[in-house]
């Protein structure tokens, strides 16, 4: 009971591969949907996307994923301003913020890079940007670059909200998966494999709504991210 849409010519859209025409009687335009998902309720303020989950080592073809650390962070987006992202690394047992970590394979102690980065937002998937099913709409944003650099986000929102054009900004929750070469600070140059992360996402309109622990860490160490 679902269908998906992909961008059509001149910014339009076309219905493809319908699995149930009745279930998608009110189509959702991918580009319009994404602009409302990323919008702030007042149309001007920044949007805060929380993300949190785990980072795993992938080594060899048969070895299981090995948990390395918890990851948590914040992405701040606003109209006409480059997006900024802060990613924090936490100890998987204590949840304490890590600034220095022992490499489990080499034994070397590495300084964890904690810094605010300017980032380019992910584009809508060219294959299946919008997936409509019953009362939910899922927007798929993904980018696959050479090597291990791959990223995919799924933003899940209310179908009723997206079909109501009187609602300028729509909330979402979602997931985010990435695969990439080892981060440079990990000092894994001689180790085969790559880093895989899987995280949850949630949109917030105000800094005060953020998870308290993350908000406290940002206020103490990176207050400029919320300015």
Secondary structure, DSSP 8 states (H G I E B T S, - for coil): -EEEEEE-GGG-EEEES-S-TGGGSS---HHHHHHHHS--TTSSS-EEEEEEEEEEEE-TTTS--EEEEEEEEEEEEETTEEEEEEEEEE-TTT--B-SEEE-TTT--EEE----EEEE----B-SS-SEEEETTEEEEEEEEE-STT-EEEEEEEEEHHHHH-TT------EEEEEEEES--GGG--TTS-SEEEEEEEEEEESSGGGS-HHHHHHHHHH-GGGG-
